[in-house]
Amino acid sequence: MYGLENKLVKLSGGDYLEEIFLESEQGKSSPKAGRFLLGKYDALFITPATSNTTSKIAYGIADSLVTNIVAQAVKGSVPVYVVPVDVAGVVRSEMPYMIDREFCRQCEECLPREKCPHGAIKDQIDLLKCKGCGICKELCPYDAIKGGEVELRVRDVDERNVKTIRGLEGITVLEKPEHILEIFD
């Protein structure tokens, strides 16, 4: 829903240990997470780490693909680098696109629906099909499509969770995704 899938496919060749895993394909225990115990990976990067993921990591909850992988990586002594979306203060973030029914006029000839290159718009925007291109927002003459970049205030609890993660063994918090490049230098 953030338009990253095509970029990930370009980064990952798809061969063994270079696959892209979807949580929907893993089942309840995320069996592929166990690969982080094999000594095959040099590092794990979690970016973006949502507030939900950050809080689970802070409190040792491993109930999703991402949090299971973090747990297994730390157990296997694989360095973990986390880039939280909500560190402190105010952040700019990309929100998924949605139709605001207060503004939508349910046009019979709906340009956003007709021109969506991914066929993501029916009665609402299908976030599994939406690639985040924003064409729909530009085409709606009634400003009924919301989403894209927004400004958000970081909650105190989210700031505390980031501080907790900073103190966990085997995990390094990076302030921005660009700091990942410094790890490789």
Kinemage of the C-alpha trace (Angstrom):
@kinemage 1
@onewidth
@group {chain A} dominant
@subgroup {mainchain}
@vectorlist {calphas} color= white
{ca met a 1} P 0.000 0.000 0.000
{ca tyr a 2} L 3.036 2.286 0.203
{ca gly a 3} L 4.245 1.532 -3.319
{ca leu a 4} L 7.399 -0.302 -2.218
{ca glu a 5} L 6.786 -3.765 -3.653
{ca asn a 6} L 8.307 -3.041 -7.082
{ca lys a 7} L 11.374 -1.498 -5.437
{ca leu a 8} L 11.835 -4.579 -3.234
{ca val a 9} L 11.633 -6.901 -6.227
{ca lys a 10} L 14.476 -4.947 -7.861
{ca leu a 11} L 16.624 -5.312 -4.699
{ca ser a 12} L 16.001 -9.004 -4.153
{ca gly a 13} L 16.910 -11.597 -6.752
{ca gly a 14} L 14.416 -14.091 -5.370
{ca asp a 15} L 16.948 -16.917 -4.968
{ca tyr a 16} L 17.328 -18.870 -1.730
{ca leu a 17} L 18.035 -16.460 1.150
{ca glu a 18} L 17.106 -13.521 -1.143
{ca glu a 19} L 13.345 -14.040 -1.204
{ca ile a 20} L 10.651 -11.576 -0.233
{ca phe a 21} L 8.395 -13.080 2.432
{ca leu a 22} L 4.815 -11.980 2.930
{ca glu a 23} L 3.276 -12.527 6.327
{ca ser a 24} L 0.096 -13.804 4.652
{ca glu a 25} L 2.148 -16.690 3.212
{ca gln a 26} L 3.879 -17.682 6.469
{ca gly a 27} L 1.204 -18.995 8.773
{ca lys a 28} L 1.048 -18.433 12.509
{ca ser a 29} L 4.638 -19.257 13.471
{ca ser a 30} L 6.454 -17.585 10.550
{ca pro a 31} L 8.679 -20.627 9.858
{ca lys a 32} L 11.088 -18.732 7.581
{ca ala a 33} L 12.080 -16.601 10.589
{ca gly a 34} L 14.086 -19.585 11.840
{ca arg a 35} L 16.603 -19.006 9.037
{ca phe a 36} L 18.114 -16.264 11.181
{ca leu a 37} L 19.523 -18.993 13.428
{ca leu a 38} L 21.510 -20.540 10.555
{ca gly a 39} L 24.325 -17.985 10.449
{ca lys a 40} L 23.501 -17.134 6.820
{ca tyr a 41} L 22.723 -13.447 7.320
{ca asp a 42} L 25.113 -10.609 8.157
{ca ala a 43} L 22.433 -8.240 9.475
{ca leu a 44} L 18.708 -7.552 9.689
{ca phe a 45} L 17.257 -4.142 8.835
{ca ile a 46} L 13.706 -3.268 9.885
{ca thr a 47} L 12.554 -0.163 8.034
{ca pro a 48} L 10.104 1.315 8.444
{ca ala a 49} L 9.335 0.000 11.932
{ca thr a 50} L 5.805 1.079 12.809
{ca ser a 51} L 4.829 2.061 16.349
{ca asn a 52} L 3.141 -1.318 16.703
{ca thr a 53} L 6.266 -3.213 15.643
{ca thr a 54} L 8.475 -1.003 17.807
{ca ser a 55} L 6.358 -1.639 20.894
{ca lys a 56} L 6.376 -5.396 20.299
{ca ile a 57} L 10.166 -5.428 19.906
{ca ala a 58} L 10.542 -3.331 23.072
{ca tyr a 59} L 8.541 -5.844 25.100
{ca gly a 60} L 9.752 -9.067 23.464
{ca ile a 61} L 6.496 -9.921 21.704
{ca ala a 62} L 7.126 -12.085 18.630
{ca asp a 63} L 3.702 -12.573 17.053
{ca ser a 64} L 4.203 -11.302 13.495
{ca leu a 65} L 6.642 -12.114 10.706
{ca val a 66} L 8.755 -9.037 11.487
{ca thr a 67} L 8.827 -9.457 15.265
{ca asn a 68} L 9.513 -13.211 14.941
{ca ile a 69} L 12.467 -12.466 12.663
{ca val a 70} L 13.831 -9.896 15.131
{ca ala a 71} L 13.593 -12.438 17.962
{ca gln a 72} L 15.340 -15.137 15.928
{ca ala a 73} L 18.038 -12.746 14.677
{ca val a 74} L 18.910 -11.623 18.209
{ca lys a 75} L 18.970 -15.260 19.400
{ca gly a 76} L 21.266 -16.103 16.480
{ca ser a 77} L 23.597 -13.133 17.144
{ca val a 78} L 22.647 -11.415 13.874
{ca pro a 79} L 22.915 -7.625 14.339
{ca val a 80} L 19.492 -5.971 14.102
{ca tyr a 81} L 19.045 -2.381 12.889
{ca val a 82} L 15.660 -0.749 13.445
{ca val a 83} L 14.467 2.494 11.847
{ca pro a 84} L 11.349 3.513 13.815
{ca val a 85} L 8.860 5.789 12.100
{ca asp a 86} L 7.957 7.509 15.366
{ca val a 87} L 11.107 8.534 17.250
{ca ala a 88} L 10.186 11.880 18.841
{ca gly a 89} L 8.467 15.205 18.179
{ca val a 90} L 6.704 15.584 14.846
{ca val a 91} L 7.271 13.306 11.859
{ca arg a 92} L 6.276 13.364 8.218
{ca ser a 93} L 4.785 10.112 7.015
{ca glu a 94} L 3.121 8.570 3.968
{ca met a 95} L -0.456 7.531 4.584
{ca pro a 96} L -2.348 5.082 2.361
{ca tyr a 97} L -4.918 6.601 0.010
{ca met a 98} L -8.611 6.453 0.874
{ca ile a 99} L -11.895 7.922 -0.332
{ca asp a 100} L -13.465 10.502 1.982
{ca arg a 101} L -17.217 9.891 1.645
{ca glu a 102} L -18.018 13.429 2.826
{ca phe a 103} L -16.460 14.821 -0.350
{ca cys a 104} L -17.069 11.959 -2.807
{ca arg a 105} L -19.947 12.614 -5.201
{ca gln a 106} L -20.025 9.014 -6.476
{ca cys a 107} L -19.608 10.180 -10.049
{ca glu a 108} L -20.838 7.721 -12.643
{ca glu a 109} L -17.746 8.551 -14.698
{ca cys a 110} L -15.065 8.508 -11.995
{ca leu a 111} L -11.688 9.533 -13.438
{ca pro a 112} L -9.643 8.177 -10.513
{ca arg a 113} L -11.323 4.761 -10.851
{ca glu a 114} L -10.974 4.699 -14.645
{ca lys a 115} L -7.351 5.895 -14.710
{ca cys a 116} L -5.967 3.899 -11.765
{ca pro a 117} L -3.134 1.879 -13.337
{ca his a 118} L -3.597 -0.916 -10.785
{ca gly a 119} L -7.400 -1.237 -10.779
{ca ala a 120} L -7.422 -0.494 -7.060
{ca ile a 121} L -10.573 1.646 -6.948
{ca lys a 122} L -14.051 0.160 -6.757
{ca asp a 123} L -16.379 1.397 -4.012
{ca gln a 124} L -13.294 2.130 -1.887
{ca ile a 125} L -9.536 1.902 -2.520
{ca asp a 126} L -8.244 -1.658 -2.242
{ca leu a 127} L -5.022 -1.177 -0.263
{ca leu a 128} L -3.699 -4.547 -1.405
{ca lys a 129} L -3.845 -3.372 -5.023
{ca cys a 130} L -2.936 0.296 -4.481
{ca lys a 131} L 0.730 1.025 -5.183
{ca gly a 132} L 0.693 4.531 -3.661
{ca cys a 133} L 1.255 6.426 -6.915
{ca gly a 134} L -1.242 9.198 -6.017
{ca ile a 135} L -2.697 9.528 -9.519
{ca cys a 136} L -6.195 9.109 -8.103
{ca lys a 137} L -5.770 12.040 -5.723
{ca glu a 138} L -4.610 14.299 -8.550
{ca leu a 139} L -7.536 13.311 -10.795
{ca cys a 140} L -10.409 13.788 -8.332
{ca pro a 141} L -11.980 17.215 -8.948
{ca tyr a 142} L -13.754 17.134 -5.550
{ca asp a 143} L -10.681 16.449 -3.365
{ca ala a 144} L -12.378 13.274 -2.135
{ca ile a 145} L -9.221 11.161 -2.141
{ca lys a 146} L -7.001 11.646 0.877
{ca gly a 147} L -3.588 10.232 1.676
{ca gly a 148} L 0.029 10.754 0.800
{ca glu a 149} L 2.345 12.809 2.987
{ca val a 150} L 1.025 13.991 6.371
{ca glu a 151} L 2.480 15.477 9.549
{ca leu a 152} L 1.993 13.484 12.768
{ca arg a 153} L 2.842 14.068 16.432
{ca val a 154} L 4.743 11.194 18.071
{ca arg a 155} L 3.018 9.850 21.183
{ca asp a 156} L 4.941 9.727 24.477
{ca val a 157} L 4.534 5.943 24.677
{ca asp a 158} L 6.092 5.515 21.223
{ca glu a 159} L 9.047 7.692 22.202
{ca arg a 160} L 9.540 5.561 25.357
{ca asn a 161} L 9.435 2.341 23.322
{ca val a 162} L 12.214 3.619 21.043
{ca lys a 163} L 14.292 4.423 24.141
{ca thr a 164} L 13.664 0.898 25.435
{ca ile a 165} L 14.845 -0.638 22.152
{ca arg a 166} L 18.030 1.449 22.311
{ca gly a 167} L 18.901 -0.433 25.499
{ca leu a 168} L 18.322 -3.936 24.115
{ca glu a 169} L 21.318 -6.128 23.371
{ca gly a 170} L 21.864 -6.879 19.675
{ca ile a 171} L 19.604 -4.094 18.418
{ca thr a 172} L 20.700 -0.702 17.092
{ca val a 173} L 18.224 2.112 16.453
{ca leu a 174} L 18.897 4.254 13.402
{ca glu a 175} L 17.272 7.697 13.193
{ca lys a 176} L 16.720 7.706 9.423
{ca pro a 177} L 16.726 5.120 6.624
{ca glu a 178} L 19.669 6.965 5.065
{ca his a 179} L 21.789 5.902 8.056
{ca ile a 180} L 21.648 2.324 6.774
{ca leu a 181} L 24.209 3.313 4.143
{ca glu a 182} L 26.659 4.225 6.943
{ca ile a 183} L 26.545 0.603 8.154
{ca phe a 184} L 27.928 -0.530 4.792
{ca asp a 185} L 30.765 2.052 4.699
